[in-house]
Amino acid sequence: GSYDFINVAIKNEYYLSKMYTPEGVAYFLGYPLPLLFLFGLNIAAGLSGILLALFHPKISWKLLLLSGTANTLLIFITVTFMDRLRIIGLTMTGTDMLVCAATFALALYYSHLENAE
């Protein structure tokens, strides 16, 4: 996640070429700034939410919800408008969707901790 984000943000063509086809490399090299923002928000909020859960689990759910929402928007936009399934593939898209679902599950879990008191 975070390493992928950094390499997409800095347009590391070498890294991307090890992970994707030439069309996939072009896809990420041309990633629009608003989508890069969603990608970064997803990563930053997700990592922050997990770390915050160690100290304040009752409030970390808000960051996890933000992360899941950013990821959902990112997946929806890229699948709908950027031909993600064809370029990146169903396996990677499915993996991202599972991570998104797990993020929402954690958000739900931690929100119940907040409501338990």
HUWOVEN-V587000 format. One record per pair of residues at least 4 apart in sequence whose ideal C-beta (glycine too) atoms are under 8 Angstrom apart, sorted by sequence separation. I is the first residue (numbers start at 1). J is the second residue. If there is no record, write none. Layout:
i=I j=J
i=I j=J
This chain:
i=1 j=5
i=2 j=6
i=3 j=7
i=4 j=8
i=5 j=9
i=6 j=10
i=8 j=12
i=12 j=16
i=13 j=17
i=14 j=18
i=15 j=19
i=16 j=20
i=20 j=24
i=21 j=25
i=22 j=26
i=23 j=27
i=24 j=28
i=25 j=29
i=26 j=30
i=27 j=31
i=31 j=35
i=32 j=36
i=33 j=37
i=34 j=38
i=35 j=39
i=36 j=40
i=37 j=41
i=38 j=42
i=39 j=43
i=40 j=44
i=41 j=45
i=42 j=46
i=43 j=47
i=44 j=48
i=45 j=49
i=46 j=50
i=47 j=51
i=48 j=52
i=49 j=53
i=50 j=54
i=51 j=55
i=52 j=56
i=53 j=57
i=56 j=60
i=60 j=64
i=61 j=65
i=62 j=66
i=63 j=67
i=64 j=68
i=65 j=69
i=66 j=70
i=67 j=71
i=68 j=72
i=69 j=73
i=70 j=74
i=71 j=75
i=72 j=76
i=73 j=77
i=74 j=78
i=75 j=79
i=76 j=80
i=77 j=81
i=78 j=82
i=83 j=87
i=84 j=88
i=85 j=89
i=88 j=92
i=89 j=93
i=90 j=94
i=91 j=95
i=92 j=96
i=93 j=97
i=94 j=98
i=95 j=99
i=96 j=100
i=97 j=101
i=98 j=102
i=99 j=103
i=100 j=104
i=101 j=105
i=102 j=106
i=103 j=107
i=104 j=108
i=105 j=109
i=106 j=110
i=107 j=111
i=108 j=112
i=109 j=113
i=110 j=114
i=111 j=115
i=112 j=116
i=7 j=12
i=11 j=16
i=17 j=22
i=19 j=24
i=20 j=25
i=31 j=36
i=52 j=57
i=77 j=82
i=79 j=84
i=82 j=87
i=85 j=90
i=88 j=93
i=6 j=12
i=78 j=84
i=79 j=85
i=20 j=27
i=52 j=59
i=53 j=60
i=7 j=15
i=8 j=16
i=16 j=24
i=17 j=25
i=20 j=28
i=31 j=39
i=52 j=60
i=85 j=93
i=7 j=16
i=16 j=25
i=75 j=84
i=84 j=93
i=50 j=60
i=78 j=88
i=49 j=60
i=52 j=63
i=13 j=25
i=16 j=28
i=49 j=61
i=16 j=29
i=49 j=62
i=49 j=63
i=50 j=64
i=79 j=93
i=4 j=19
i=48 j=63
i=49 j=64
i=13 j=29
i=11 j=28
i=46 j=63
i=49 j=66
i=11 j=29
i=45 j=63
i=46 j=64
i=49 j=67
i=75 j=93
i=45 j=64
i=8 j=28
i=45 j=66
i=46 j=67
i=75 j=96
i=45 j=67
i=46 j=68
i=75 j=97
i=8 j=31
i=44 j=67
i=43 j=67
i=41 j=66
i=42 j=67
i=45 j=70
i=46 j=71
i=71 j=96
i=75 j=100
i=41 j=67
i=9 j=36
i=8 j=36
i=42 j=70
i=71 j=99
i=72 j=100
i=41 j=70
i=42 j=71
i=71 j=100
i=9 j=39
i=8 j=39
i=9 j=40
i=39 j=70
i=38 j=70
i=42 j=74
i=68 j=100
i=71 j=103
i=38 j=71
i=5 j=39
i=5 j=40
i=38 j=73
i=39 j=74
i=68 j=103
i=38 j=74
i=67 j=103
i=68 j=104
i=5 j=43
i=35 j=74
i=38 j=77
i=64 j=103
i=65 j=104
i=68 j=107
i=64 j=104
i=67 j=107
i=1 j=42
i=2 j=43
i=1 j=43
i=35 j=77
i=64 j=106
i=65 j=107
i=35 j=78
i=64 j=107
i=1 j=46
i=2 j=47
i=61 j=106
i=62 j=107
i=1 j=47
i=61 j=107
i=64 j=110
i=65 j=111
i=61 j=108
i=61 j=109
i=61 j=110
i=60 j=110
i=61 j=111
i=58 j=110
i=61 j=113
i=53 j=106
i=57 j=110
i=61 j=114
i=27 j=82
i=58 j=113
i=59 j=114
i=50 j=106
i=57 j=113
i=58 j=114
i=27 j=84
i=46 j=103
i=49 j=106
i=53 j=110
i=49 j=107
i=58 j=117
i=27 j=87
i=27 j=88
i=49 j=110
i=24 j=87
i=23 j=87
i=24 j=88
i=21 j=87
i=20 j=88
i=1 j=99
